[in-house]
């Protein structure tokens, strides 16, 4: 007797709907066991992770702040992935956007530049992110270079470029040679939405991006094109859709969104340009995109959920002295179950009895 | 069945909140760590300091730490989370937490903050650091005596003044023994990355270095030096077990006494915002035993340590010539003043590396 995974005749829509729920359920069961082994009360731990952060305004704000860049980047990535274009370098586009926007902030520092500064920073950041994303896109279309590799490698270029700027030309002259620019002027800072909190305008922009993506994918021809090119390249060719053009377009859009997220993070929560502005947002967003099933609303939920695990993990660390590694294990387990459960959409388990198979073969 | 489960859950939650309440009359002290507490270097030493604190004052305080907190947008939230969990004195233990700590400090004037290795202060935010360059000077003397090739290998983390002053102190000391000593520098651009640090150590040894020094936090370079039969200095922490035949000495960060002193002040209501920069004469750091060297070298190191502790020997004694051949202005009388050392942004003569960003 053996267990085999066999392809379903058609994808199961029921499983597609419940699979994330099964995944979360399995994750919780696993975590309960893990907490018990660690000698922590599982119910209290789950409460610290999932319930406590949702019960006060401060934590809710922090969840929104953390989710903002993740959602913005993931929306852009989802367009790429739907069109079968594999942008892995959102982290680099995020950094380049942050650098380009910061350029205006640094150059206008201490001058009486007016309210145009922030909009100009956002615009330049988006444009630069898009241009940076076009490098792998064009290499792919013109030379057939793997966009996975080129976009990934450009992450390190962006990282080192930022590093060079804050250690050299843009270094805060009064900063004792530490690698950071001076704090941005108020006109170059993303406004806060709540006095004393950290929730900023960027979260609203992220919501607008989600809405725009939902309309693009659900109600426009371009959105249809993106989905067809990804799902059925041959059909798309017969339909006269230009796959190369879509690679260029989706890369540019996702680069722009990542760049925008970058400058919002720098001009918002951070307040200056420094190395390490991104704790891997560009990569975490890949998880968010897939966890959200490449669907704008799903991505919003996935982004908020992942942010919740960060905030909850931190609160569990404080309240219950649960090590940070457990939070990371938790995120890893979650992703593992999501992917595992997703395979059930297209496949199913079947028990196979070898002797019967022989009999069938003989008959 | 379901009802009883719910009741059980409610009971457990209630029990949790009760035990939290009974701890509320203790002073809560929070720590924010850059690395994992098991990094066996920087963060590990801070956590040893915290453990010393708990041992000394455990009946009056409760400590909480957050580890692996990146020096980016997350830091501010992590610090604020500790405030919101009721911590009244919070130690943020890496340079990159400076601005986030300041932001949170301004928001919560009734909470006291202690930031390690920074320069921004507030009425409720102190800074503390150690004059590690004094230890580097002693290491420079030992290195020059022990090196056969006359080439030292130095793994830098980031070219910030603390690290640059360490390199300069090392080479100034080494030049008093061997005027032609060479130093090869590799910038790892990280505080903690065992893989990168090991690669750097290998590259330095391949370039002829036979004494490895590091300003990064993991024991990886020590292990590589040990494998290759070279000598090395530990960093932050006692690393002799990673190189019993390799470690010459190590600068040991000993934060415990400082943490105890500050928490006692907080308990007594006498905490004030201060700027502490402790040297060998304070208890901010100490030197690990001098090992794997002949007695005369050991004697020399001990004498230098005694002289620095007594204030008779200053590692940055003038005249000092910069890499460009011009003498460095001497603002502290017969030595560089603290401001010049804290903002050090130049190499001294004899280093043929170029300072990044210059």
Boltz contact constraints between the chains, C-beta under 6 A:
constraints:
  - contact:
      token1: [A, 41]
      token2: [B, 12]
      max_distance: 6.0
  - contact:
      token1: [A, 43]
      token2: [B, 9]
      max_distance: 6.0
  - contact:
      token1: [A, 43]
      token2: [B, 12]
      max_distance: 6.0
  - contact:
      token1: [A, 44]
      token2: [B, 16]
      max_distance: 6.0
  - contact:
      token1: [A, 62]
      token2: [B, 77]
      max_distance: 6.0
  - contact:
      token1: [A, 167]
      token2: [B, 356]
      max_distance: 6.0
  - contact:
      token1: [A, 167]
      token2: [B, 357]
      max_distance: 6.0
  - contact:
      token1: [A, 168]
      token2: [B, 357]
      max_distance: 6.0
  - contact:
      token1: [A, 176]
      token2: [B, 119]
      max_distance: 6.0
  - contact:
      token1: [A, 176]
      token2: [B, 161]
      max_distance: 6.0
  - contact:
      token1: [A, 176]
      token2: [B, 343]
      max_distance: 6.0
  - contact:
      token1: [A, 177]
      token2: [B, 160]
      max_distance: 6.0
  - contact:
      token1: [A, 177]
      token2: [B, 161]
      max_distance: 6.0
  - contact:
      token1: [A, 177]
      token2: [B, 345]
      max_distance: 6.0
  - contact:
      token1: [A, 178]
      token2: [B, 160]
      max_distance: 6.0
  - contact:
      token1: [A, 265]
      token2: [B, 73]
      max_distance: 6.0
  - contact:
      token1: [A, 269]
      token2: [B, 73]
      max_distance: 6.0
  - contact:
      token1: [A, 270]
      token2: [B, 73]
      max_distance: 6.0
  - contact:
      token1: [A, 276]
      token2: [B, 71]
      max_distance: 6.0
  - contact:
      token1: [A, 276]
      token2: [B, 72]
      max_distance: 6.0
  - contact:
      token1: [A, 277]
      token2: [B, 72]
      max_distance: 6.0
  - contact:
      token1: [A, 279]
      token2: [B, 70]
      max_distance: 6.0
  - contact:
      token1: [A, 279]
      token2: [B, 72]
      max_distance: 6.0
  - contact:
      token1: [A, 279]
      token2: [B, 74]
      max_distance: 6.0
  - contact:
      token1: [A, 314]
      token2: [B, 81]
      max_distance: 6.0
  - contact:
      token1: [A, 317]
      token2: [B, 66]
      max_distance: 6.0
  - contact:
      token1: [A, 318]
      token2: [B, 64]
      max_distance: 6.0
  - contact:
      token1: [A, 318]
      token2: [B, 81]
      max_distance: 6.0
  - contact:
      token1: [A, 318]
      token2: [B, 85]
      max_distance: 6.0
  - contact:
      token1: [A, 324]
      token2: [B, 67]
      max_distance: 6.0
  - contact:
      token1: [A, 324]
      token2: [B, 68]
      max_distance: 6.0
